Amino acid sequence: MTALTQQQTFIIQLGTALHQFGTPAYRLESHLKNVSELLGLKGSFLIMPTALTFILENADDPRPLNHIVRVMPGDLDLGSLARTDELVEELGSGQRTLEQAIERLEEIKNKPIPYSAAVTFLAFAVSGGAFAMLMHAGWNDVLWATILSAANFFLVMLAARSVRFANMLEPLVALVPALLASAIAQYDPSINVSLVVLSAIIIFIPGLALSLGLSELSSRHLVSGTARVMDGLMTMFKLYFGTVLGLTIGKIAFPPVEYIAAPSVPAWTAWLAIAILSSTLVVMFKSRLKDAPWGIISGFLAYTSTLWASNYLDISLSAFVGAFLVGIYSNLFARWMKAPALIVSLQGFVLLVPGSKVYIGLNTMISGQNMAGDNPIGPQTFLIFMSLVAGMIFSNVAVAPKRSL
């Protein structure tokens, strides 16, 4: 393999790997251009959720290499993302040759999931209960949300073993909790069925995907941004359909039960919920343990700054404050730790994105019932999304990241 072929192979494999690890298009294109320049190539790239286009030119060869790869949308893997970024640093500093870098990249791609099935199961289970706490549900709702979230873990495990099962995962992870919650209501009439179902599926709601899609659109990555937003909306529709189907079957199978409201959990549990949710994101995003504390701090910063700003500003503008401060924090982290800003920024933004509000708004629009007792939620959700995108943009202006990932 010639030096030029090695360079081209590395760029293509690097782009494919970073896409697999969930890197947004606007960051991935910028990063690949920087790496191409490092290797003495001129690169042009078109990154989409399902396809990657590489055009690589060399001054000594007038014929550019055109390469198109068909891919599937990647899942977030922040640990592999950090290791890949370190690999590029080692290549640039001369600590690795191109041949060694290609081998190491293959090792990173094939590295097993860093957390055991038991740890992942625990993260799934407590995420639902923690969200129910954050929504000020009753303790019984927290318990049932935890149990139903744990049940969804086994559905995810089945989907990992069967492609056919994976194709119907989204409606199924909503249908099963909805049906089980309807059955539980026969024995526990104080269960808030709608809220418990929402808590059980919160980990599947694509609020982050919608936010990233909007930020790609704001960066003029129109094809990738539009595709990501539409994919997020389709996921939301499938989840909502599964919920409606499960609740409908539950109404047919079980007699109606009069709901008895239970006392809400104490206000202080919101802080416990944030700690739990931030910790579960470490597992869900496959972050390295050494990066975990920084990600958890990002989650607390997002919640605390938004809570403080809500005393003076509307909820949508308080989300802007949270996104702005999380963006600054992540850019400073990238400078000081010489690591991708995405490692900590995504964990903060997850706690800011109004994914649950999109679901509630969808329910309100279709059924006419506001399941969480919120104010008019459609315009509010839209403004929060716009505030988050603006917060990202303003933070990059205030503190330049100085790293492309």
FENHU-V333594 format. One line per field, one symbol per residue. phi: phi as a letter, one per 40 degrees, with the letter a starting at -180 (. if undefined). psi: psi as a letter, one per 40 degrees, with the letter a starting at -180 (. if undefined). burial: + if it has 16 or more other C-alpha atoms within 10 Angstrom, else -. A space follows every 10 residues. Layout:
# FENHU-V333594
phi->???
psi->???
burial->???
This chain:
# FENHU-V333594
phi->.ccccccccc cccccccccc cgccdccccc cccccccdcg bbbbbbbbdb abbbbbbbcc bccccbabbc bbdcccbccc cccccccccc cccgcbcccc cccccccccc ccdcbccccc dccdcccccc cccccfcccc cccccccccc ccdccccccc bacccccbcd cccccccccc ccccccbbcc ccdccccdcc bdcccccccc cccccccccg cccccccccc cccccccccc cccccccccc cccbccbccb cbcccccccc cccccccccc cdcccfcccc cddccccccc cccccccccc cbbcdccccc ccccccccdc ccdccccfbc ccdbcccccd cbcccccccc cccccccgbc cbgccdccdc cdccdccccc ccccccccbc cgacb
psi->hidddddddd dddddddddd eehidddddd ddddddddef ihihihhide ihhhhhiide hehihhhhhh iihiihgddd dddddddddd ddeediiddd ddddddddde hiheiidddd dddddedddd ddddefiidd dddddddddd dddddddddd ehdddddfdd ddeddddddd dddddddgee hgdddddddd edeehfdddd ddddddddef gddddddddd dddddddddd dddddddddd dddiiihhhh hiiiiideed dddddddddd ddddefiide eddddddddd ddddddddde ediidddddd dddddddddd ddddddefih dddddddddd edhfdddddd ddddddeehh defiihdddd dddddddddd ddddddddhh deie.
burial->---+--++-+ ++-+++++++ +++++++++- ++++++--+- +++++++++- ++++++++-- ---------- ---+-+++++ +++++-+++- +----+-+-- ++-++--++- ---------+ ++++++++++ ++++++++++ ++++++++++ +++-++--+- -----+--++ ++++++++++ +++-+--+++ ++++++++++ ++++++++++ ++++++++-- +-+++++++- +++-++++++ +++++++--+ ---------- ----+----+ +-++++++++ ++++++++-- ++-+++++++ +++-+++-++ ----++++++ ++++++++++ +++++--+++ ++++++++++ ++++++++++ ++++-----+ +-----+--+ +-++++++++ ++++++---- +-+++
